[in-house]
Amino acid sequence: MCHNISMPSVNLRQLRDTKRLKSWLRAGKIVELRERDQVIARIVPEKADEKPGKWPDFEARAREILGDRVLPNVVLEDRGRY
């Protein structure tokens, strides 16, 4: 029998202990539901809606580093050479 140690599992009788089950699910772990050492289901936690991160202001960062200098666009100039 192959058993994944890192995945928590409960049998049907232990399912009454919802406090432990809820803590595993809140931690993002998948819980195996077993009956007589056989997996009959997997309880998968609901993914929380993640808000996209705010992008940095690249233009302000470039101004801070380069000042008023304008760099040539080497990619566009070399595009026809190859």
N, C-alpha and C positions, 0 to 999 in steps of 0.2 A: 504494500500500500504506500503510495507516494503522498506525503503530507507537507504542505508548505507551512513552516513554523512561523513565519512572519505574519501570516494572515490569521487574525483571531477567529475562533469558531465557538459556537454554542450548540448544544443539543436542544431538543424541543422542551425539555423540562427546565433547562436553564434560561429559556426565553422569558420567563417571568421576571427575571432580574433586568428590568428595562434600564435601570440607571447605568449599568456597565455597558449595555448595548448602545445607549445614546451617546455615551462618552466616546466609544470607538467611532461611531458614525460622525460625530462632530469633529473628530480628529482626522476625518477623511479616509478611514480604513474600510475596506470591504470585509464584511463578516460572513463566514460560512455557516449555514444552518445545516446541522447534521442529525441524522436519525440512525442509531446503531452504527456509528463510525462511517457512515456513507453520506457524502454531501448530497443534499436534496435541493438546496437553493443557495444563492448568494445575495446578500442584502448590500446594495450599492448606495452610498450616500449621494444626496442631491448636490450638484455643484452650485456653489454660490455665484451670483452674477458678479463678475469682476469688471470694474470700470476700467476703461483703457487709460493708461498713464498719459500724463501731459507731456507733449513734445517740448524739448528745449528750443529756445529762440536761436536758431543757427545763424541768422543774419546778424543779430546783436553780438554773438560770440565771435563771428568772423571780423566784425568791425573792431572789437576789443583787441583781437590778436593782430590783425593786419593794418588797422587804421584806415586811411583813404586809398591805400594801394589797390590796384586792380591787377589781378593775375590773369595771364592768358589761359584760354581754355584749350589745353593741349590735346584733350581727347577729340574735340571737334576738328582741330587742325590736322591731326594725324589719321583721321578716319579714312581718307582716300588713299593713303600710302600703302596699306596692306591688303 
